[in-house]
Amino acid sequence: MKVSFVLILSASSLSNAFAQQWTQCIGDEIAQCASCVFETSAHALETVISAAEPEDAPETVGDLLETLNTAVHCGASICAKASTKLLAQQCGSMWCKTDFCVMCCGAGDWQCMGNDWKPLCAPAKEGLSARFIKNVVKKAKGAATSLVKSAAEKIEELSETMMEMVDTKAVEISSTKPEVNATGTGIAKCQCGPGSGNPSSCCSACTGGSVHDRSNCPGHGQNTGAFCGNDFHAAACYGDTPVCCTNDMGVPACCKVGQRCHSPLVGSNGCIDADETLVV
């Protein structure tokens, strides 16, 4: 009896030691609800997401948890107000997790990254390449035309030609424009901006984890991946703002092509236009 009691007590203590970590999640209601459910098990989250998809599903995730008789403690807290429709829409295609938090990505082709408190959804290589090239063609048509004269007459033709060049790594648009080569994790790189601090985590690669968990991102080297931030704050820089500006402790900033960084030793980061003078 004493042995059984000790085992039960140990299991209870272990459970309490890891319980409530989801409350440290930096995310919205759906993210915190999903984090609480995931704390029970990954299988529970997958089950809840599937059960939330039918049209006749209960209105709130809390009601759904009670119906499934799983992660009931979450239903009495944050999930009591979380919509099953939003859970199904945002989490059905892809979700990313870190040690404390689950972030739902919504429709699209996503890869996971982030730090302990904030998971992020970053586009896969193909999605980022297309967005980036459209942005470059729109804002730097003249520079692109000089590289690909035969495709200069039509923007669509130029985009296709540039996409082929990016895929074959045959050309770089300029030294200041972000690379779109995939890292070993399958996440496209962003580009560390001029003036940015914290080089080890400025467009850093992510290592280890799984398809849903790629939280080990800070500190793997400048321009090796798509993570922009530090141990306390995280961002994924892509699309119209693929340039990363970060420091050791403050909130990072994602800037436009051609901008430079205002990255003080302390405080938040910012973006500065090429012709703008920073007044301190």
N, C-alpha and C positions, 0 to 999 in steps of 0.2 A: 504493500500500500504506500509506503514512504517513497519507493522508487517511482511509482506511477504518479504520485503527487508532485515529485520533483520534475518529472518529464513534462507534466501539464503546465507547471509553473514556468519552466524554461521556455516552452513553446509560446505561452502567453506573453512572457517578457520580451521574447524575440519579436513577436507580432507588434507589441506596443512600441518597440524601439524603431521600427520601420513605418509605423502607422502615421498618418497625417502629413506625410512629406508633400502630398499634392497641394497643400495649402501654401507652399512656397512657390508654386507655379506662377510665372508672369504670363497671364493669358486671360482670355475672356471667359464668360460663363460656360460655354461649350468646352473650352480647353480644360478648365478646372474640373468640370463634371467628368470628362473622359479620363483625366488624370486620376481622379478618385477611383473610378471603376477599374482602371488599369492596375492600380495598386493592389487590387484583389488578385488579378491575373490578366495576362494578355488575352487568354481565351475568353474571359468574361467580356472584355471590350469588344472583341470580334463578334461575340454572340449578341451583344446589345446593339451594335451597329446594324447587323443583319435584321434584328427584330424591329428596328426603328424604320425600316424601309417601306413595308406595306402601308397602303393608304388607311387601313383600319387600325394602325398602331395607336397606342395611347398618346395623349397630347403631350405629356411631359416625360422626360427620361426617368424621373422619380417614380411615376406610375408604372412605367415599363419595368423598372428594376423590381418593384414589388410583385408584378405579374410573373417575372422570371425567377423570383426568389433568389436573386444574386446581388451582391454589393448593396444590400439594403441600407447600410449606414450612409451610403452616398445619396440615396433617395431622400433621406431625411435632412440632408444639408444642401449642397449646391445644385444637385440634380433635380430638386423639387421644382425649379423654375426653368430648367433647360428644355428647349423644344426638341421633340423627337425629329421633326422635319428638318431642323437645322443640323442636328447630329447626323442624319442620314445624308444630307446634301454635302456637308463639309468633311465628314469623316469616311464616307463610303468609298471614295476613290483612293485616298492615301492619307495616312497619318504618321507623324513623326514624334518621337519621344526622347527625353533626356532622363536624368536621374529622378527629377521631381515632376516632370510636366509632359503632357501630350498636346501636340498642336495638330489640328486637322487642316489639310491642305486644300480641299475642294477639287473641282474638276481640273484635269491637266496632267502633265507628265512631270513628276516631282522627284527630287532627291532630298535627303534629310541632312541637316546640320544644326549647329547651335551650341550653347553651353548648358550648364546644369539647370539653370532656372528658366531658360527660354529656348525651346526647340524652334527651328526655322525650316520652311519649305523653300528649296531653291530649284529652279528649273533644271531639267536634264540638259545635256549638251545641245541636242538638236533644237529644243525650244528656245534656249538662250541664243544660239547662233542666228536663228531666223529673226528674233526680235532685235538683236544687236545690229545685224546687217541692215535691216530696214531703217534703224535709227541713223546709222552711218550714211546710208544712201541719201536720206532726207536732209541731213545736216551738213554733210561733207561731199556733196555730189561732185564738186570740182576736183577735189583730191582723188576721189575714187575713179573719176573719168581718166585722169592722167595715168593711172595704173592699168586700166582696161579700156583702151580707146575703142576697140571694136564693139563694145557693149554700151557706149555712152549715149546712144540715141534714145534708148528706152530704159526707164528706171527698172522695170521688171527684168529685162534682159541683164542689166547690170547686177541686180540682186542675185540672179541665178549664177552668173559667172563668179561673183565674189564668194558665194556659198561654196562653190566647187574649190576655189582657192583656199578658203578657210579649212575645208575638210582635208585637203592634201597638204596643208601647211606650206603652201608655195609662196605666200606673200604675207607681209604684215602691213596693215593700213598706215600706221605710223607708230613711232616709239611711245607716243603718249596715249594711244588707244588700247583698251583692254584686250588681252588674249582670249580666245575662245577654245583653246585646246582643252580636252578633258583631262582630269587628273585620274589617278588610279581608282578613286572612289566613284567615278562617273559623273562628278559634279564639274561644271565648267568653271574656269577661273574668272575672277574679276581682276581689276588692276589697282594696285596701291597708288594713290594719288600723290603728286608732288607736295611735300610739306607734311605728309602724314607721319605720325609717330608709331611706336609699338610695332616695329617691322616683323617680329615673329608671328603676330596675329593679324597682319594687314593682308587680306586675301590669303588666308591660311587654309591648308588642306585639312581634311578630317580623316581620322584613322580608326580602325576597329569597328565594333558595333555590328549592326545588321541592317536590313533594308529599311526598318522603321527607326533604328537607333544609330545615329551618327553624331553623338554629343561630344566626342573627343576631338574638338576642332581647334581651340586656341593653341598658339605656340608652335606650329609646325612649319613656319617659314614664310617669308614675304613672297607673294605672287605664286603660291603653290596650289591655291584652291579658291573657294568662294566665300569663306567665312571672314567677316569684317567685325572686329570688336575686341573683347578682352574677357577676363574671367567673370566680369560683373554685367556686361551688356553685350548684346549680339545683334547683328544685322546681316542680311544677304543682299549684296549689291548686284543688280542685273538690270536688263531692259534699258530704259531711258536714263538710268542712274547707275552705271556699272563701275564707277570709280570710288574706292574705299578710302575714308579718312578716319583714323582712330588714334587713341592714345592708351595708356595703361589702365585707366580707371573710368573715364567718362563715356557718355553715350556716343557711339560712332555716327558718322554721316555718310550717306551714299550720294555721290555727286555726278553731274553730267560730264560727258566727254569734253575735255578742254579746260575744265575747272581745276583749281588747285585747292589745297586743304588749309584750313585754320585749325590746327591741332595743338592746343596749349598743353602744358604738362599736367594741369588739372582742369576739370570742367568738361563741358560738352564740345564736340567737334562741329565744324561747319564747312561750307563750300564758298569759295571765292572765285568770281569770274576772272578771266585772264586780264581784263583791262581795269579791274577793281583794285583800289588801294585800301589796305586794311588799316584802320585808324585804331590805335590802342589807347 
